[in-house]
Amino acid sequence: MTASTSPSPMPQLVDITAVAKILGVDARHVRRLVYELRIPFIKWGHLIRFDPDEIKIWLNSNRCPVGGHPPAERAPAPVRSLPRRRPAQAEPPSPTQRDQLRFDQ
C-alpha cells in the first residue's frame, strides 16, 4: 500500500474514568453528561468510549470569552422534566347530576 491509499489510523478511544481525570471531575458527572447527551461519546454495545480529539473540540466549543457569556449560536442544554404527578381524583357527581345522568340514558 502506498501512503495515499493507506487508511487513517483509528483514534485511541478512552473510557469514562480517563475523561473524568482529564476534565478534573468525578466519573459520575461524566456519566450524567452522557445521559443528558451533553458530551460527545461512542456507544459500542454496553461500553461508552470517548474520542480525545472530539473531547478537545467539545471543550473549545464550550469555552466562554473573557468577561462574557458563551456564544449565542450554541443550543441550550436540555431541560430536565419535572416528576409526573398523579391526576387529581374526580369528584363524585352531585345528586342532581346523578339524576340527570339516569334520565339521559
C-alpha positions as CSV (number, residue, x, y, z in Angstrom):
1,M,0.0,0.0,0.0
2,T,1.2,3.5,-0.7
3,A,0.9,6.4,1.7
4,S,-2.0,7.9,-0.3
5,T,-4.2,4.7,-0.1
6,S,-3.4,3.6,3.4
7,P,-6.3,4.1,5.8
8,S,-6.0,6.7,8.5
9,P,-5.1,5.3,11.9
10,M,-8.0,4.7,14.3
11,P,-8.2,7.1,17.2
12,Q,-7.3,5.8,20.6
13,L,-10.6,5.8,22.5
14,V,-10.7,6.4,26.2
15,D,-13.1,5.3,28.9
16,I,-15.2,7.3,31.4
17,T,-12.6,7.3,34.1
18,A,-9.9,8.7,31.8
19,V,-12.3,11.5,30.6
20,A,-13.2,12.3,34.2
21,K,-9.5,12.6,35.1
22,I,-8.8,14.8,32.0
23,L,-11.8,17.1,33.0
24,G,-11.0,17.0,36.7
25,V,-14.4,15.8,37.7
26,D,-15.9,12.6,39.1
27,A,-16.8,9.7,36.8
28,R,-20.4,10.1,37.9
29,H,-20.5,13.6,36.5
30,V,-19.3,12.3,33.1
31,R,-22.0,9.6,33.2
32,R,-24.6,12.4,33.8
33,L,-23.2,14.4,30.8
34,V,-23.5,11.2,28.7
35,Y,-27.1,10.6,29.9
36,E,-28.0,14.3,29.1
37,L,-26.3,14.0,25.6
38,R,-24.1,17.0,26.5
39,I,-20.7,15.4,25.7
40,P,-19.7,13.5,22.5
41,F,-19.4,9.8,23.1
42,I,-19.3,6.5,21.3
43,K,-21.5,3.7,22.5
44,W,-20.4,0.2,21.5
45,G,-22.7,-2.4,22.9
46,H,-22.8,-1.6,26.6
47,L,-19.4,0.2,26.5
48,I,-19.1,4.0,26.5
49,R,-15.9,5.4,24.9
50,F,-14.7,8.9,24.0
51,D,-12.5,10.2,21.2
52,P,-9.9,12.5,22.7
53,D,-10.0,14.7,19.6
54,E,-13.8,15.2,19.9
55,I,-13.5,16.0,23.6
56,K,-10.9,18.7,22.8
57,I,-13.3,20.2,20.1
58,W,-16.2,19.9,22.6
59,L,-14.2,21.7,25.3
60,N,-13.2,24.5,22.9
61,S,-16.8,24.9,21.6
62,N,-17.9,25.4,25.3
63,R,-15.2,27.9,26.1
64,C,-16.6,31.3,27.3
65,P,-14.9,34.5,26.2
66,V,-13.1,36.5,28.9
67,G,-15.7,38.6,30.9
68,G,-18.6,37.5,28.7
69,H,-21.2,34.9,28.1
70,P,-20.9,31.9,25.8
71,P,-21.7,32.5,22.2
72,A,-25.4,32.5,21.4
73,E,-25.3,30.1,18.4
74,R,-24.9,27.2,20.9
75,A,-28.1,25.2,21.5
76,P,-29.3,25.4,25.1
77,A,-28.9,22.4,27.4
78,P,-31.9,20.1,27.6
79,V,-34.2,20.9,30.5
80,R,-34.9,18.1,32.9
81,S,-38.5,17.2,33.1
82,L,-40.3,17.5,36.4
83,P,-41.6,14.4,38.1
84,R,-45.0,13.4,37.0
85,R,-47.9,14.0,39.3
86,R,-50.9,11.7,39.6
87,P,-54.0,13.2,38.1
88,A,-56.4,14.7,40.6
89,Q,-59.2,12.5,41.8
90,A,-62.6,13.2,40.1
91,E,-65.2,14.4,42.4
92,P,-68.3,12.2,42.7
93,P,-71.3,13.7,40.9
94,S,-73.8,15.7,42.9
95,P,-77.3,14.2,43.5
96,T,-78.8,16.4,40.7
97,Q,-76.1,15.4,38.2
98,R,-76.8,11.7,39.1
99,D,-80.5,12.2,38.4
100,Q,-79.7,13.9,35.0
101,L,-77.4,11.0,34.1
102,R,-80.2,8.5,34.8
103,F,-82.7,10.3,32.6
104,D,-80.4,10.9,29.7
105,Q,-79.8,7.2,29.2
